[in-house]
Amino acid sequence: MIRKGNTTAIVQLAKDKSEKTRIRVEKTISEMALKEEKINFNSVAQKANVSKSWLYKQKDIRTRVETLRGMQISELTPRKPSKSLVQRTY
């Protein structure tokens, strides 16, 4: 026989732990972005002390990491100079 009071407390503790973890991860991502640190699933998981699988399961956090990672990659990609900027020398 399961006591309803015990189950309720366990469920509430799990919700609280999940919320604290989410807040810690979001804070970690924000700090990394401000410090212009490399953001990817490995680095966020390590700094926030969570598993990569947890990050992947949280759709909003996953989207945020993928977006920030993509922005960092696009900043590193060399761009072709505009034709108007290329000076011809003869």
C-alpha positions in Angstrom: 0.0 0.0 0.0 1.4 3.4 -1.0 0.8 6.4 1.2 -0.4 9.4 -0.8 1.5 11.8 1.5 4.8 10.2 0.7 4.2 10.1 -3.0 3.3 13.8 -3.1 6.4 14.8 -1.2 8.6 12.7 -3.5 7.0 14.2 -6.6 7.4 17.7 -5.2 11.1 17.1 -4.5 11.7 15.9 -8.0 10.0 19.0 -9.5 12.1 21.2 -7.2 15.3 19.5 -8.2 14.4 19.7 -11.9 13.7 23.5 -11.6 16.9 24.1 -9.8 18.8 22.2 -12.4 17.1 24.2 -15.2 18.0 27.5 -13.5 21.6 26.4 -13.0 21.9 25.5 -16.7 20.3 28.7 -18.0 22.6 30.7 -15.7 25.6 28.8 -17.0 24.7 29.4 -20.6 24.1 33.1 -20.0 27.5 33.4 -18.3 29.3 31.5 -21.0 27.7 33.7 -23.7 28.7 36.9 -21.9 32.3 35.7 -21.5 32.2 34.6 -25.2 33.2 31.1 -24.2 32.7 28.2 -26.6 29.1 27.0 -26.2 28.3 23.4 -27.1 26.6 20.4 -25.4 29.9 19.2 -24.0 31.0 22.5 -22.5 27.6 23.4 -21.1 27.1 19.9 -19.5 30.5 20.1 -17.9 30.2 23.6 -16.5 26.6 23.1 -15.3 27.3 19.6 -14.0 24.5 17.9 -15.9 24.5 15.1 -18.4 24.5 15.8 -22.1 21.4 13.6 -22.4 19.6 15.9 -20.0 20.4 18.9 -22.2 19.2 17.1 -25.3 15.9 16.2 -23.6 15.1 19.8 -22.7 13.8 21.1 -26.0 14.1 24.8 -25.2 17.6 24.5 -23.7 18.6 22.3 -26.7 17.4 24.9 -29.1 19.3 27.6 -27.2 22.6 25.7 -27.2 22.2 24.9 -30.9 21.4 28.5 -31.8 24.3 29.9 -29.8 26.7 27.3 -31.1 25.6 28.1 -34.7 26.1 31.8 -34.1 29.7 31.1 -32.9 30.4 28.9 -35.9 29.2 31.5 -38.3 31.4 34.1 -36.7 34.4 31.9 -37.3 33.6 31.1 -40.9 35.6 33.3 -43.3 33.5 35.3 -45.7 34.3 36.2 -49.2 35.0 39.8 -49.7 32.4 41.8 -51.5 33.3 42.6 -55.2 33.0 46.3 -54.4 35.7 45.9 -51.7 38.2 44.1 -54.0 40.5 46.6 -55.7 41.9 45.7 -59.0 45.5 46.4 -59.6 47.1 46.3 -63.1 
